[in-house]
Amino acid sequence: MDIFKKGKYELIPTEFRTLGLVSLQELSTFQDKFKMYDTDTTINTIRDSIIANYLGFDLLNFDKHGFDAKKSSKDEFLEVKQCSITSRRLGGTWNDTNEEKAIAFSDKRLFTTVAIWKGASDLKFMIYGQHKGLGKYLLERVRNRKDGSRSTQNISIENLIKKYGFKVICPPDKTKKYVLKLIVNYKRDLYRYVKLPDIKGIQDFQ
């Protein structure tokens, strides 16, 4: 069987195992403190809190239902999508979207951000905005999916910028020139849509 020929098997380095264990123990201490025991959920929630803080959303949703964050001062919500810089296609994934949630993305109260990370904690940049067309697209995909299939939609940052006018956001530890270089290296033609003065900093959201 071909499946047994796949993979790259190597001896486990001692340093990989020991440093990995230390990292997991530190994460476990954090999980015990906040009583969050699903590891994927813990990491995503930490990241959500970082993004929400940068964009001026001070309330974090600790429930699995609803959106990721909200402003205490007004009725505005934030949905956060996470993506690795090493992915072949940078963008956000909408899993198990139903009609109600799809329609919500056409509502002026809801904003969306796609955060691009390297590793667990190195935030490279964010794409942020809202557009009625996003909700319409998601709703169309939900209604036209095959019977019995999960409703999963992938939308690239390229489309979010070009079609829906999303803005590029620079984290506080990066420069706008660095972020622009990442954007253009990813998709060359994005230089027509993203200029250096267009890139926002987190001070624009405080």
HELIX and SHEET records of a PDB file:
HELIX    1   1 ASP A    2  LYS A    5  5                                   4    
HELIX    2   2 THR A   14  PHE A   34  1                                  21    
HELIX    3   3 THR A   39  TYR A   54  1                                  16    
HELIX    4   4 GLU A   99  ALA A  104  1                                   6    
HELIX    5   5 LYS A  132  ARG A  143  1                                  12    
HELIX    6   6 ILE A  157  LYS A  162  1                                   6    
HELIX    7   7 LYS A  176  TYR A  186  1                                  11    
HELIX    8   8 ARG A  188  ARG A  192  5                                   5    
HELIX    9   9 LEU A  196  ASP A  198  5                                   3    
HELIX   10  10 ILE A  202  PHE A  205  5                                   4    
SHEET    1   A 7 LEU A  59  LEU A  60  0                                        
SHEET    2   A 7 ALA A  69  LYS A  70 -1                                        
SHEET    3   A 7 PHE A  77  SER A  84 -1                                        
SHEET    4   A 7 LEU A 110  LYS A 118  1                                        
SHEET    5   A 7 ASP A 122  GLY A 129 -1                                        
SHEET    6   A 7 LYS A 167  CYS A 170 -1                                        
SHEET    7   A 7 LYS A 200  GLY A 201  1                                        
SHEET    1   B 2 GLY A  91  TRP A  94  0                                        
SHEET    2   B 2 GLN A 153  SER A 156 -1                                        
END                                                                             
